[in-house]
Amino acid sequence: MLFTDRVQAGRQLGARLAHLAGQDVVVLGLPRGGVPVAAEVADALGAPLDVCLVRKLGVPGQPELAMGAIGEDGVRVLSEDVLRETGVPPDALARVEERERRELLRRAERYRGEGPPAAVAGRTVVIVDDGVATGSTARAACRTVRARGAARTVLAVPVAPPDWTRRLAGEADELVSLASPHGFFAVGQFYDDFAQLEDTDVIAVLRRAERRPSRPSTPSRPNAPAPDPPDGGGPGLDHEVGITAGTVRLGGRLTVPAGAAGVVLFAHGSGSGRHSPRNRFVAEGLNRAGLGTLLFDLLTEEEAGDRANVFDTGLLAARLTEATGWLRARPGTGHLAVGYFGASTGAAAALRAAAAPGARVAAVVSRGGRPDLAGPTLGDVTAPTLLIVGGADRTVLELNRQAQARLRCENRLSVVPGATHLFEEPGALETVTALARDWFTDHMAAAHV
């Protein structure tokens, strides 16, 4: 497999298209499968997202084989080779086209309501799908966009056949594919998760894109200055804090951008604390997305010297719960949704704390974590949980799969290809940050409403 799912493919494609950042760009996804890919591209470029409505004209009896495609504004593309080889008569073609035009109009109303399509005249338009097979729908999309006056057209996909540029030569000003492997027979063969999407999935992606705060289009760096926070919600916070937990006092750093929908508490693992460079990297990425963070030491320096404490997930969970109570008692943060980000043994602590009665945790993310150490409490977790594991971290990956099978809440396992336990490979930690950002943004926004 080349890609875990459409979201991961979209993030890779967005990085490939970084040269378009800063231009007057609009991103159009081809429903249904191309929309989640396009959403990640739009996010990477800081560009608006819309759909480009096209419909494949499938051969009667062989609907997966395209004999052509149609688009909005009367665009029609036919594959003379397929029509000749299949012998589809004109009246059968007309019936298929009439049916697909009705479906195209239905989707336009469903996805956009009464709103008009995104304005493309004079702009650079990036057309995105989850892959190219015959190229009929991609060709129809390019022609639809050109008919609407686009100044420049870029057709971008994660995967396509080796001869795709020959097939689509002249249809777009730029053709971009992350891979063009030999042995190509279907787009889905290159995805681990290629689930069929419904209209509701497309609508949800479009609505999330409308709500998502703008972010810089350049890759995040550990020491990069954060942009101005989103409007509303009062002034932001960024200062050292002290948290009393039982008989000890724990140091921390609380950062809350103005207008934040929630705060993510970090549960460090393996004896590390609030100065962990990896968790600081992730926290700064969340701050740039308008999310608050609380980095704090779960253990005192003396306690951390005893390795038994590092694996005492009951103690770590209790400390996390006490920090959550401290945060909720503060006037400036008590109203915010709370999320947990756990690494290594800290992930087990986060899940144990989230499983406690009355925890009211909006979301949990585990990075290279040991959720299996949460034991029987896994079945009591109700917070949506994302497990992120490196593809090369095979032992931990298997432990996460076993733990996922015991979760009853909304959950997802995201594998970062080629990454080891500490995600030290180029781009690996950026991928972790983006996955966590989106998980918290989606679920905290819902909890905050």
C-alpha positions in Angstrom: 0.0 0.0 0.0 1.2 3.5 -0.8 -1.3 5.3 1.5 -3.0 4.6 4.8 -6.2 6.5 3.8 -7.3 9.5 1.8 -6.5 11.9 4.6 -2.8 10.8 4.7 -2.6 10.8 0.9 -4.0 14.4 0.9 -1.4 15.6 3.4 1.4 14.2 1.2 -0.1 15.8 -1.9 -0.5 19.1 -0.1 3.3 19.0 0.7 4.0 18.3 -2.9 2.0 21.3 -4.0 3.7 23.7 -1.6 5.0 25.8 -4.5 1.4 27.1 -5.0 1.2 28.6 -1.5 0.6 32.3 -1.5 -1.1 32.4 -4.9 -4.7 33.1 -5.5 -5.7 29.4 -5.3 -9.0 27.5 -5.0 -9.0 23.8 -4.4 -11.8 21.6 -5.9 -12.3 18.0 -4.9 -14.1 15.4 -7.0 -16.9 13.8 -5.0 -16.9 11.6 -3.3 -13.5 10.1 -2.7 -11.5 13.2 -3.9 -13.0 15.6 -1.3 -11.2 14.4 1.8 -7.9 14.4 -0.2 -8.7 17.9 -1.5 -9.5 19.1 2.1 -5.9 18.4 3.2 -4.5 20.1 0.1 -6.6 23.2 0.7 -5.5 23.2 4.4 -1.8 23.0 3.3 -2.2 25.8 0.9 -4.5 28.0 3.0 -7.0 27.9 0.2 -10.8 27.7 0.0 -12.4 24.3 -0.7 -15.3 23.4 -3.0 -16.4 20.5 -5.0 -16.0 20.0 -8.8 -19.1 18.1 -9.8 -18.5 15.5 -12.5 -20.2 12.1 -13.1 -18.7 9.1 -14.8 -20.8 7.6 -17.6 -20.5 3.9 -16.9 -21.0 1.2 -19.5 -24.4 -0.5 -19.0 -23.7 -3.8 -17.2 -20.1 -2.7 -16.5 -20.6 0.6 -14.5 -17.0 0.7 -13.3 -15.8 1.0 -16.9 -16.1 4.6 -18.0 -17.3 5.4 -21.5 -17.2 9.1 -20.8 -18.1 11.7 -18.2 -20.1 14.8 -17.7 -19.6 18.0 -15.7 -21.5 21.1 -14.8 -22.3 23.7 -17.4 -23.0 21.0 -20.0 -19.5 19.6 -20.2 -19.5 16.2 -21.9 -16.5 13.9 -22.6 -16.7 10.6 -24.4 -14.2 7.8 -24.7 -14.5 6.7 -28.4 -12.2 3.7 -27.8 -14.5 2.3 -25.0 -17.7 3.0 -27.0 -16.3 1.2 -30.0 -15.0 -1.8 -28.0 -18.2 -2.2 -26.0 -20.6 -1.4 -28.8 -22.9 0.8 -26.6 -25.6 2.2 -28.8 -26.5 5.9 -28.8 -29.8 5.4 -27.1 -28.2 3.5 -24.2 -25.6 6.2 -23.9 -28.3 8.9 -23.8 -30.2 7.1 -21.0 -27.0 6.8 -18.9 -26.2 10.5 -19.5 -29.8 11.6 -18.5 -29.6 9.6 -15.3 -26.2 10.9 -14.4 -27.2 14.5 -15.1 -30.1 14.1 -12.6 -27.6 12.8 -10.1 -25.2 15.7 -10.7 -27.9 18.2 -10.1 -29.0 16.4 -6.9 -25.5 16.5 -5.6 -25.0 20.1 -6.4 -28.1 21.0 -4.3 -27.0 18.6 -1.5 -23.4 19.8 -1.2 -23.9 23.5 -1.8 -27.5 24.1 -0.9 -28.5 27.4 -2.6 -24.9 28.7 -2.7 -23.1 29.2 -6.0 -20.0 27.3 -7.0 -16.6 28.8 -5.8 -15.5 31.6 -8.1 -12.6 30.3 -10.3 -12.3 33.0 -13.0 -8.8 34.4 -13.1 -7.5 32.1 -10.4 -5.3 29.1 -10.1 -7.5 26.0 -9.7 -6.3 22.8 -8.2 -8.5 19.9 -9.1 -8.0 16.9 -6.7 -9.2 13.3 -6.8 -8.1 10.3 -4.8 -6.6 8.8 -8.0 -6.9 8.6 -11.8 -8.0 5.4 -13.6 -9.3 6.0 -17.1 -9.1 9.8 -16.8 -12.6 10.5 -18.0 -13.9 12.3 -14.9 -10.6 14.2 -14.5 -10.8 15.4 -18.1 -14.4 16.5 -17.6 -13.4 18.4 -14.4 -10.5 20.2 -16.2 -12.9 21.3 -19.0 -15.5 22.4 -16.6 -13.0 24.6 -14.8 -11.6 26.0 -18.0 -15.1 26.9 -19.2 -15.5 28.9 -16.0 -12.5 31.0 -16.8 -9.7 29.6 -14.6 -6.4 31.3 -15.3 -4.4 28.2 -14.6 -5.4 24.6 -13.9 -3.5 22.0 -11.9 -4.8 18.4 -11.8 -3.3 16.7 -8.7 -3.8 13.1 -7.5 -2.0 10.7 -5.1 -1.7 7.9 -7.6 -2.3 7.3 -11.4 -1.3 4.8 -14.1 2.2 5.2 -15.7 0.7 6.6 -18.9 -1.7 9.1 -17.3 0.2 12.2 -18.5 -0.1 11.0 -22.1 -3.8 10.4 -21.7 -4.5 13.8 -20.1 -1.9 15.9 -22.0 -3.2 19.4 -22.7 -6.2 19.1 -20.3 -4.4 20.9 -17.4 -1.5 23.3 -17.2 0.2 21.1 -14.6 -0.3 17.4 -13.9 0.9 16.2 -10.4 0.9 12.6 -9.1 2.8 11.3 -6.1 3.1 7.9 -7.7 2.6 6.3 -11.1 3.3 2.6 -10.3 3.4 -0.3 -12.8 0.8 -3.0 -12.3 -1.9 -0.3 -11.8 -5.4 -1.7 -12.3 -7.5 0.3 -9.8 -7.0 3.3 -7.5 -8.1 1.4 -4.4 -5.3 -1.1 -4.6 -2.9 1.6 -3.3 -4.9 2.4 -0.2 -5.1 0.5 3.0 -8.4 2.1 3.8 -10.4 2.9 0.7 -13.9 2.8 2.2 -16.8 4.0 0.1 -18.0 7.4 1.1 -21.5 8.8 1.4 -22.9 12.2 0.7 -22.9 12.9 4.5 -19.2 12.3 4.6 -18.6 14.8 1.8 -20.8 17.4 3.5 -19.0 16.9 6.8 -15.6 17.5 5.2 -16.9 20.7 3.5 -18.4 22.0 6.7 -15.2 21.3 8.6 -13.2 23.2 6.0 -15.5 26.2 6.5 -15.0 26.1 10.2 -11.3 25.4 10.2 -9.1 28.3 11.3 -6.6 29.5 8.8 -3.1 28.2 9.3 0.3 29.0 7.7 1.0 27.1 4.5 4.6 26.4 5.3 5.7 23.4 7.4 5.8 24.0 11.1 9.1 24.3 12.9 9.8 23.8 16.6 10.8 27.4 17.3 8.6 29.2 14.7 6.6 32.1 16.1 2.9 31.5 16.3 0.7 33.7 14.1 -2.0 35.9 15.6 -4.7 33.7 17.3 -8.3 33.6 16.0 -10.6 36.4 17.1 -12.9 36.2 20.0 -12.9 34.6 23.4 -10.8 37.2 25.2 -7.0 37.5 25.5 -4.6 34.6 25.2 -2.5 33.1 27.9 1.1 31.9 27.8 3.0 31.5 31.1 4.6 29.1 33.6 2.2 27.6 36.2 2.4 25.5 39.3 -0.1 22.7 39.9 -0.7 21.2 43.3 -1.3 17.4 43.2 -1.6 15.9 46.7 1.5 16.7 48.6 3.6 17.7 45.6 3.7 20.7 43.3 4.2 20.2 39.6 5.6 22.7 37.1 3.9 23.4 33.8 3.4 25.7 30.9 -0.1 26.8 30.0 -0.7 28.3 26.5 -4.2 29.3 25.4 -4.7 31.3 22.2 -7.6 33.8 22.2 -10.8 32.1 21.1 -9.6 28.6 21.8 -12.2 25.9 21.7 -10.3 23.7 24.1 -7.1 22.8 26.0 -5.0 19.7 25.4 -3.2 18.3 28.5 0.0 16.4 27.7 0.7 13.2 29.6 4.4 12.5 29.0 5.9 9.0 29.1 9.2 7.3 30.0 10.0 9.9 32.7 10.1 12.9 30.4 8.4 16.2 31.4 7.1 19.4 30.1 10.4 20.1 28.3 10.1 17.1 26.0 11.1 18.5 22.6 8.7 16.2 20.7 5.7 17.1 22.8 6.7 20.8 22.6 6.8 20.5 18.8 3.3 19.0 18.8 2.0 21.6 21.3 3.2 24.5 19.2 1.4 23.0 16.2 -1.8 22.8 18.2 -1.3 26.4 19.4 -1.0 27.6 15.8 -4.3 25.8 15.1 -6.0 27.8 17.8 -5.9 25.1 20.5 -4.7 25.6 24.1 -2.1 23.3 25.6 -0.9 22.4 29.1 2.6 20.9 29.2 3.4 19.8 32.8 5.4 17.4 34.8 3.5 14.3 35.9 6.3 13.5 38.3 8.6 15.5 40.4 12.3 15.2 39.6 12.8 12.9 42.6 9.8 10.7 41.6 11.0 10.4 38.1 14.3 8.9 39.3 12.3 5.8 40.4 11.5 3.9 37.1 8.6 2.2 38.9 6.8 5.5 38.9 7.1 5.8 35.1 5.1 2.7 34.7 2.6 3.4 37.5 -0.2 4.4 35.2 -2.6 4.7 38.1 -0.4 7.4 39.7 0.1 9.2 36.4 -3.7 9.1 35.6 -4.5 10.5 39.1 -2.0 13.4 38.5 -3.6 14.1 35.1 -7.1 14.1 36.7 -5.9 16.6 39.3 -4.4 18.8 36.7 -7.7 18.7 34.8 -9.5 19.8 37.9 -7.0 22.7 38.4 -7.6 23.8 34.8 -11.4 23.7 35.1 -11.3 25.7 38.3 -9.5 28.6 36.6 -11.7 31.5 35.5 -10.1 31.8 32.0 -10.1 28.1 31.1 -12.9 26.5 33.1 -15.4 26.7 30.2 -13.1 25.1 27.6 -13.3 21.5 26.3 -10.5 19.3 27.6 -8.4 16.8 25.5 -5.5 14.5 26.4 -2.4 13.8 24.4 -0.4 10.9 25.8 3.0 9.5 24.7 4.4 6.1 25.7 3.1 5.2 29.2 1.5 8.6 29.3 -1.0 7.3 26.7 -2.2 4.7 29.2 -2.5 7.3 31.9 -4.5 9.5 29.5 -6.9 6.7 28.7 -7.3 5.7 32.4 -8.1 9.3 33.3 -10.5 9.6 30.4 -12.3 6.5 31.5 -13.0 7.8 35.0 -16.7 8.6 35.8 -17.4 12.3 35.1 -14.1 12.8 33.3 -15.9 14.8 30.4 -12.9 14.5 28.1 -13.6 15.6 24.5 -10.8 13.6 22.8 -7.7 11.5 23.4 -4.6 11.2 21.1 -1.9 8.6 21.7 1.6 9.1 20.1 3.6 5.9 20.0 1.7 5.0 23.2 1.1 2.0 25.3 -2.7 2.0 25.5 -2.5 -1.7 26.4 -1.2 -0.6 29.9 -4.6 1.0 30.6 -5.9 -2.6 31.1 -9.6 -3.2 31.7 -10.4 0.6 31.8 -10.1 0.7 28.0 -13.7 -0.5 27.6 -14.9 2.4 29.8 -13.4 5.1 27.6 -16.1 7.2 25.9 -13.9 10.0 24.5 -13.1 9.7 20.8 -9.6 8.2 20.7 -6.9 8.4 18.0 -3.9 6.0 18.2 -0.8 7.1 16.2 1.9 4.6 15.7 5.0 4.4 13.5 4.9 1.8 10.8 8.4 0.6 11.7 7.5 0.4 15.4 6.1 -3.1 14.9 5.9 -4.3 18.5 4.0 -1.2 19.7 1.9 -1.3 16.6 0.7 -4.8 17.4 0.0 -3.7 21.0 -2.1 -0.7 19.7 -4.1 -3.0 17.5 -4.9 -5.3 20.4 -5.8 -2.3 22.5 -8.0 -0.8 19.7 -10.0 -4.0 19.6 -11.0 -3.4 23.3 -12.1 0.2 22.8 -15.8 0.8 22.5 -15.7 4.5 21.8 -15.2 6.2 18.5 -11.6 5.4 17.6 -9.0 5.3 14.8 -5.5 3.8 14.4 -3.3 5.9 12.1 0.0 4.4 11.0 2.8 6.8 10.0 4.7 4.9 7.2 8.3 4.2 7.9 8.4 5.9 11.3 10.1 4.4 14.3 9.0 4.8 18.0 10.2 8.3 18.5 9.1 9.6 15.0 12.6 10.9 14.3 12.4 10.4 10.6 12.0 13.5 8.3 8.4 14.7 8.3 7.2 12.0 10.8 6.6 14.4 13.7 4.9 16.9 11.3 2.5 14.1 10.3 1.8 13.3 14.0 1.1 17.0 14.7 -1.3 17.3 11.7 -3.2 14.1 12.8 -3.5 15.3 16.4 -4.5 18.8 15.3 -7.3 17.6 13.1 -8.6 15.1 15.7 -8.7 17.7 18.5 -10.1 20.4 16.2 -12.9 18.3 15.0 -13.9 16.8 18.3 -13.3 19.8 20.6 -15.3 22.1 18.3 -18.3 19.8 18.7 -17.8 19.7 22.5 -17.4 23.5 22.7 -20.7 24.3 20.9 
